[in-house]
Amino acid sequence: MNLSQLTAKTITINKKFKNWKKWDIKVRFIDLVEEIGELANAILTDQKAKGNKPGWQKDGLKDSLCDILYDLLIIADQQNIDLEKEYLKMLRNLQIRIKNEEFA
């Protein structure tokens, strides 16, 4: 499944929530920040900088990354951004910058 297909599936599932229309970009962004905080917690736990239940670390990392991707896909859709197209463009630009040795 490519990113466009994942986006379409995500939008379909998102619309099954009763209050999905109330989640404008501001609310979605706040949720994204919360999910990033959960990712930070999962990384700290995984790196043994913070204690937690055994076995939670990897599941926490996976869940947090997926939750962040979900929010990013919905935000991109709300803003009419073709994330697959824009991401590929960014990768091409990054390759050029690497070739030009912008990152020393």
Residue pairs with C-beta under 8 A, 6 or more apart in sequence:
1 9
2 84
3 83
3 84
3 87
4 82
4 84
6 73
7 73
7 76
7 77
7 83
7 84
10 70
10 73
10 74
10 77
11 73
11 74
11 77
14 20
14 70
14 74
17 23
23 31
23 74
24 78
25 75
25 78
25 79
28 71
28 74
28 75
28 78
29 75
31 71
32 68
32 71
32 72
32 75
35 64
35 67
35 68
35 71
36 64
36 68
38 60
38 63
38 64
38 67
39 61
39 64
39 65
39 68
41 50
41 60
41 64
42 56
42 57
42 60
42 61
42 63
42 64
43 61
44 50
45 51
45 52
45 56
45 57
45 60
46 57
46 58
46 60
46 61
52 60
72 83
73 83
76 82
76 83
97 103
